[in-house]
Amino acid sequence: MQEEAQVNNIAIIGAGLGGLACAIALRKLGYEVQVYEKARDFRPVGGGFGLLPNGLKCLDAIEPGILSLIKNSACEISQTVLKNNQGETIRTNKSARYKDKYGLPLITVWWWHLQQILASKVPENNIHLNHRCIGFTQDDNGVDIYFDGEKKLRADLLIGADGINSAVRETLFKDGKARYLGSMSWRAVIKCDQQLLNPGELGFVKSDREFMYLLNVGDGHFSWLYRQLLLDFSLSPNLDAAKSQVLSKIAHWGKPLQQLVEMTPSERILEAPICDRPPLDTWSTGRVTLLGDAAHPMAPALGQGANSTFEDVCELAWCLTHYKNISEALTNYERRRIKRTRIIQNRSAEGEMDYYKTEEEKSPSRVLQQLQMSSEEFQNWILSYQPPTI
Ligand SMILES: Cc1cc2nc3c(=O)[nH]c(=O)nc-3n(C[C@H](O)[C@H](O)[C@H](O)COP(=O)(O)OP(=O)(O)OC[C@H]3O[C@@H](n4cnc5c(N)ncnc54)[C@H](O)[C@@H]3O)c2cc1C
């Protein structure tokens, strides 16, 4: 092991899942960490999503014991269910194989619940809401970070965990707008009694050029995620209009599915175009680096957005304590991450379009062909990831 990178005071931009997990990991290693978030408060938004064995292993390494807390307000999936757009079951599949193969199950959780659990592990005084970062400058000794309202702060290291439209990434690389992948999404979580899924089930409703995921996310909460192939998109003028739009798109679907959307308060709906960005060759300059969606935004097809972000956290934490200066630490962080996340980004973009194709329309994956891997080998490669000990 080499001498430790000389850093004391670390600023993280973004209190999403990546920024908060990173704050927990780095505080444990003894760093002084401040998190700056543009939102004025933590609102109950977002949809349900899957925590997979690779991400769960990282969360356990970041905060031992956190998995039992997450499991208490999430759902361990034992079966997946394929339905038609009338809500009728076509096929079921046991999904206990994740636990058997990789030691941990598939867990579905509400994004906001996980954000709250992670935030509860960071002292309130270290999270600064209502701080929108607008850029930074750096010199040999530190980084000056600029926020809306002419606020300025200085740190030894700046980590941009500010998502797909990262201000830190824009200042570093000026790579403009995210790339729209031709697919629109609407998602929400509601508390409801529903008859569509049994506890421990995850549902997928397949229709023509559209689909919906149905997720139990624990605590009596249920999440729907509707997606449609739309080559051009425009955002609804307000959330009532977004809800009406989904209802009109699924007007031909079965009543139980329509009712889920009908009973959803508009303010709970998150409408978003599915976007990514082409992979970068580098994520860092001087004392500034990126993490999570800011570094490698990807389509949700493989469910790796959050899971691969937790991998970044473990690797960055490990590099900061194992290399003698920031430059070596960040170079090695990139060396350990960029190749892997590039592959996951590329395969996720391919997979996004596969959702809308019939089996006959699908062509073999170019990414898997280049890697000379079968789908199963590829899944093993992703889900068997072992984080370094931090
Ligand atoms: C509100 C919200 C809901 C989401 N819901 C889901 C979901 O249901 N399912 C799913 O799979 N993924 C969801 N995601 C995305 C998912 O969290 C990410 O793909 C993944 O977890 C990587 O996380 P991240 O921390 O890198 O980025 P993000 O989760 O996007 O977090 C970025 C954070 O940075 C903040 N931020 C952005 N710009 C600035 C700025 N200039 N200054 C300060 N702060 C800034 C954002 O407000 C956000 O809190 C959601 C993201 C957000 C922000």
PDBQT file of the ligand as one rigid body, heavy atoms in Angstrom, charges set to zero:
ROOT
HETATM    1  C1  LIG A 401     -35.558  12.813  -7.829  1.00  0.00    +0.000 C 
HETATM    2  C2  LIG A 401     -34.971  11.592  -8.465  1.00  0.00    +0.000 A 
HETATM    3  C3  LIG A 401     -35.745  10.435  -8.601  1.00  0.00    +0.000 A 
HETATM    4  C4  LIG A 401     -35.210   9.293  -9.200  1.00  0.00    +0.000 A 
HETATM    5  N1  LIG A 401     -35.979   8.193  -9.302  1.00  0.00    +0.000 NA
HETATM    6  C5  LIG A 401     -35.468   7.077  -9.842  1.00  0.00    +0.000 A 
HETATM    7  C6  LIG A 401     -36.249   5.893  -9.940  1.00  0.00    +0.000 A 
HETATM    8  O1  LIG A 401     -37.396   5.871  -9.532  1.00  0.00    +0.000 OA
HETATM    9  N2  LIG A 401     -35.695   4.792 -10.501  1.00  0.00    +0.000 N 
HETATM   10  C7  LIG A 401     -34.407   4.803 -10.950  1.00  0.00    +0.000 A 
HETATM   11  O2  LIG A 401     -33.925   3.766 -11.444  1.00  0.00    +0.000 OA
HETATM   12  N3  LIG A 401     -33.644   5.895 -10.887  1.00  0.00    +0.000 NA
HETATM   13  C8  LIG A 401     -34.144   7.041 -10.344  1.00  0.00    +0.000 A 
HETATM   14  N4  LIG A 401     -33.362   8.157 -10.280  1.00  0.00    +0.000 N 
HETATM   15  C9  LIG A 401     -31.999   8.115 -10.853  1.00  0.00    +0.000 C 
HETATM   16  C10 LIG A 401     -31.040   7.288 -10.023  1.00  0.00    +0.000 C 
HETATM   17  O3  LIG A 401     -30.991   7.778  -8.709  1.00  0.00    +0.000 OA
HETATM   18  C11 LIG A 401     -29.672   7.347 -10.636  1.00  0.00    +0.000 C 
HETATM   19  O4  LIG A 401     -29.708   6.814 -11.927  1.00  0.00    +0.000 OA
HETATM   20  C12 LIG A 401     -28.608   6.561  -9.898  1.00  0.00    +0.000 C 
HETATM   21  O5  LIG A 401     -28.995   6.249  -8.607  1.00  0.00    +0.000 OA
HETATM   22  C13 LIG A 401     -27.308   7.344  -9.828  1.00  0.00    +0.000 C 
HETATM   23  O6  LIG A 401     -27.423   8.280  -8.807  1.00  0.00    +0.000 OA
HETATM   24  P1  LIG A 401     -26.640   9.644  -8.766  1.00  0.00    +0.000 P 
HETATM   25  O7  LIG A 401     -26.543   9.983  -7.316  1.00  0.00    +0.000 OA
HETATM   26  O8  LIG A 401     -25.416   9.583  -9.573  1.00  0.00    +0.000 OA
HETATM   27  O9  LIG A 401     -27.587  10.688  -9.512  1.00  0.00    +0.000 OA
HETATM   28  P2  LIG A 401     -29.010  11.215  -9.097  1.00  0.00    +0.000 P 
HETATM   29  O10 LIG A 401     -29.778  10.206  -8.369  1.00  0.00    +0.000 OA
HETATM   30  O11 LIG A 401     -29.607  11.809 -10.319  1.00  0.00    +0.000 OA
HETATM   31  O12 LIG A 401     -28.706  12.387  -8.051  1.00  0.00    +0.000 OA
HETATM   32  C14 LIG A 401     -28.149  13.634  -8.415  1.00  0.00    +0.000 C 
HETATM   33  C15 LIG A 401     -28.439  14.633  -7.309  1.00  0.00    +0.000 C 
HETATM   34  O13 LIG A 401     -27.762  15.841  -7.605  1.00  0.00    +0.000 OA
HETATM   35  C16 LIG A 401     -28.639  16.938  -7.454  1.00  0.00    +0.000 C 
HETATM   36  N5  LIG A 401     -28.158  17.975  -8.345  1.00  0.00    +0.000 N 
HETATM   37  C17 LIG A 401     -28.245  18.018  -9.709  1.00  0.00    +0.000 A 
HETATM   38  N6  LIG A 401     -27.646  19.121 -10.185  1.00  0.00    +0.000 NA
HETATM   39  C18 LIG A 401     -27.164  19.792  -9.117  1.00  0.00    +0.000 A 
HETATM   40  C19 LIG A 401     -26.436  21.013  -8.968  1.00  0.00    +0.000 A 
HETATM   41  N7  LIG A 401     -26.095  21.758 -10.034  1.00  0.00    +0.000 N 
HETATM   42  N8  LIG A 401     -26.082  21.428  -7.717  1.00  0.00    +0.000 NA
HETATM   43  C20 LIG A 401     -26.433  20.679  -6.621  1.00  0.00    +0.000 A 
HETATM   44  N9  LIG A 401     -27.140  19.533  -6.706  1.00  0.00    +0.000 NA
HETATM   45  C21 LIG A 401     -27.476  19.081  -7.934  1.00  0.00    +0.000 A 
HETATM   46  C22 LIG A 401     -29.994  16.357  -7.828  1.00  0.00    +0.000 C 
HETATM   47  O14 LIG A 401     -31.055  17.132  -7.307  1.00  0.00    +0.000 OA
HETATM   48  C23 LIG A 401     -29.921  14.968  -7.206  1.00  0.00    +0.000 C 
HETATM   49  O15 LIG A 401     -30.309  14.964  -5.869  1.00  0.00    +0.000 OA
HETATM   50  C24 LIG A 401     -33.867   9.319  -9.697  1.00  0.00    +0.000 A 
HETATM   51  C25 LIG A 401     -33.091  10.468  -9.566  1.00  0.00    +0.000 A 
HETATM   52  C26 LIG A 401     -33.620  11.599  -8.943  1.00  0.00    +0.000 A 
HETATM   53  C27 LIG A 401     -32.753  12.833  -8.786  1.00  0.00    +0.000 C 
ENDROOT
TORSDOF 0
